[in-house]
């Protein structure tokens, strides 16, 4: 009933080897995807879009809150919100 035959042993070994090789292949694919995402190559999945969408430090601007209306305006070059007591020109 629970006898071990050569066929059963070979089949079990074949299944183990196939599963093992499958996991190795998946690991290599994940490593390749991670490398592409780190490089930020354009047109290659999330890595390319995320790298292109991230603003450069020159594009980032500090904001300050208007004491009258509470809206956030650029720290340099802010314009009036239209209220009479607005501290910003224009």
N, C-alpha and C positions, 0 to 999 in steps of 0.2 A: 504494500500500500504506500509506504513512504520510502520506497526504494530509490536510490540514486542511480540514474542511468547516465551514460555519457552524453546523450542528447540533452537531458535536463541541465546538466552542468554547463555544457557549451552554450545553450540558449541563455542561461542566467548570466554567464560571463559576457556574452554578446550584448545583452540589454544593459549591463553595468557599463561596458565600454562606450556604448552609444550615448547613454545619458551623460557620462563623464565628458565626452567630447563635445556634446551639446552645451554643457555649462561653460567649458573653455571657450567655445565659439562666441557665446553670449557675452562673456567677460571681455573678449577682444573687441567686439562691436561696441560695448559701452565705453571702453577706453578710447576708441577711435572717436566716438561722438563727443566725449568730454574734451579731447584734444582740439577738435574742430570748434567747439563752443568757446574754449579758452582763447584760441587764435582770433575768433570773431570774423571768420572769413565771410564775405558778403554772399548772400544767396544760399546759405547752408543752414537752414533751420533757425532755431531760436538764437543761436550765437550771433549770426549776422544781423538779425533785426535788433537784438538787444544792444549790440555794440553801436549800431547806427543811430539808435534812438537816445542813447545816453548823451546828455549835453556836455560840452567841453567846459572847463572851468571859466573860460572867457565869456560864455553865454549866460552864466549864472549871475543873478543880480540880487542884491540885498533889498528887502522890503521893510517898510516901517508903517505903523498903524496911524491913520489920521485921527487926531484928537477930537475932531468934530463929528465925523460920520462913522468912524470905526472901520473904514475900508482900508485895505493894505495897498500902498502905493510904492513905486520905486523910490529908493532912498535918494538917488540922483535924478534930477529931471522930472520930479513930480509936478503934476498940474492940478489946478483947483477942481474940487468936486462939484462946484456950482453953488455951494452954500455961502452965505455972506460972511460967516466967521471962519472960513477955511484958511489955514495958515500957509497954504501953498499958492504960488503966483499963477496967474493965467486963467 
